[in-house]
Amino acid sequence: MGIVTYIEHTELAALFLYAAALGCAFGILYDVFRVLRRASQVADRSFVSVVIIFFQDILFFLIVTAASAIFFYKFNSGRIRLSAIAFMLCGFAAYYFTIGRLVMLVADTVIAFVRRLIRQVVRFLGLLLSPLAKIVKAACSRLKHAARHLLLHAYTKRTLLRYNKLLYK
């Protein structure tokens, strides 16, 4: 059968459009990782956060590599075309510098809102449960005092009975 190096112009145009769309999909995937980083505040550059970012980047590039390999096998019989890679990069850049910026602005707003909401809920629960915590603390203190008194009383009574037996035999 041999190697086919000729490709129709319509097939080539479709390959480039699909490559650009795949680049946009890579941009969406990258934004998912960026939102996760911002939501978990891993950007403080501690050792743990650097390791987490490293593994996220490795995972991103493994997914991109696998998707690119599948793309070239499916649409171009396994042949890698540098022009298709260039269109993937153009699609990624087009997404990243247009919709990606908008997505990150919305994501930052949503993340800030959720953080404020969680902070307010925790504060409300703290105010709601603080009287209950005081009651439980007072009850535990009284139970502890009663238990000490009971143990001391039992010990004293037992000790007196022993001494009485020893003294008055």
Secondary structure, 3 states (H helix, E strand, C coil): CCCCCCCCHHHHHHHHHHHHHHHHHHHHHHHHHHHHHHHHCCCCCCHHHHHHHHHHHHHHHHHHHHHHHHHHHHHHCCCCCHHHHHHHHHHHHHHHHCHHHHHHHHHHHHHHHHHHHHHHHHHHHHHHHHHHHHHHHHHHHHHHHHHHHHHHHHHHHHHHHHHHHHHCC
